[in-house]
């Protein structure tokens, strides 16, 4: 019996076409625009569909060329980047990576950009001609942003800073007060969209909340502004962590950008170690590094929370926490800006409870009360 001839190989026209990520570069510096466009275009998975010197030109290109991702400067002529970002998120939500200078004003603007919906913030070198040094990282972030997509988090009373002195009104009353505290640890990890999520959680917590350690993927120096913002909009003492800081009720310690933060135990006292080290899951600080240290040092005396973010950092560390007896929570898909990190943790069996963002603070306190009675 004759064998049927095998099917011919597909012609070039029938082979599947891999769609490249379409990027719009918005920056008032011609040097930066040209370098970004050239370097991003070198990657076969990226197509730069346009460059714009200001938001007015960018608006036309956004509508005409429909990019998948935008890179956005903040301080530009005709319209500032924050205002333009808010318009993007209102009328045509598009994953936007903000590139900001490492200046005091730039740090504050970067925090505003994250609150306005930017998926990530990168540090622009002081000299425009050196921006090529950062493009390898930018290529990676562009691809992650395109793959993750974006959704705008629902508005909340906690989203706006309260009057000086801490959260008030509905935001302050949305989570119950603790009747007592014990030697417990609340550990929170987040990435894309996490700054706003963390702000909303902390704005509802009472001043005697167990000590909190936070790892949020964020560039060096920006974490100082983030910690200051948390302090201004909550009733907790939030600050960027320093090596040897104690973790005590009412205190929030934020891992510094470009450093890992680990929890240590000395007798009955908890403290943090801030250290250098290789990137873990491409991040420093890494949520996995923090969660694993919490599993070792606090075990069943801890509660771990993983929030919105791209990638899978934190999933293995949260699993280690759960296996050590800690209680674990993940933010649900509907309230995440990017349902990446929580999904990986859920799929890996690390999560005990999956909750919308506005229920997480109350559940953290409920579990703290429950754990303290055991």
Secondary structure, DSSP 8 states (H G I E B T S, - for coil): -----------TTTS-----EEEEEE-S-HHHHHHHHHHHHTSTTEEEEEEESSHHHHHHHHHHH--SEEEE-SS-SSS-HHHHHHHHHHHS--EEEEEEESSHHHHHHHHHHHHHT-SEEEEE-SSGGGGGGGHHHHHHHHHHHHHH--------GGGS--STTS--HHHHHSS---S---S-EEEEEE-TTHHHHHHHHHTT--TT--EEEEEE---TTHHHHHHHHHHHTSSSEEEE--TT-B--TTEEEE--TTSEEEEEEETTEEEEEEE----BTTBSS-HHHHHHHHHHHTGGGEEEEE-SBSS-TTHHHHHHHHHTT-EEEEE-GGG-SSBSHHHHHHHTT--SEEE-HHHHHHHHHHHHHHHHH-
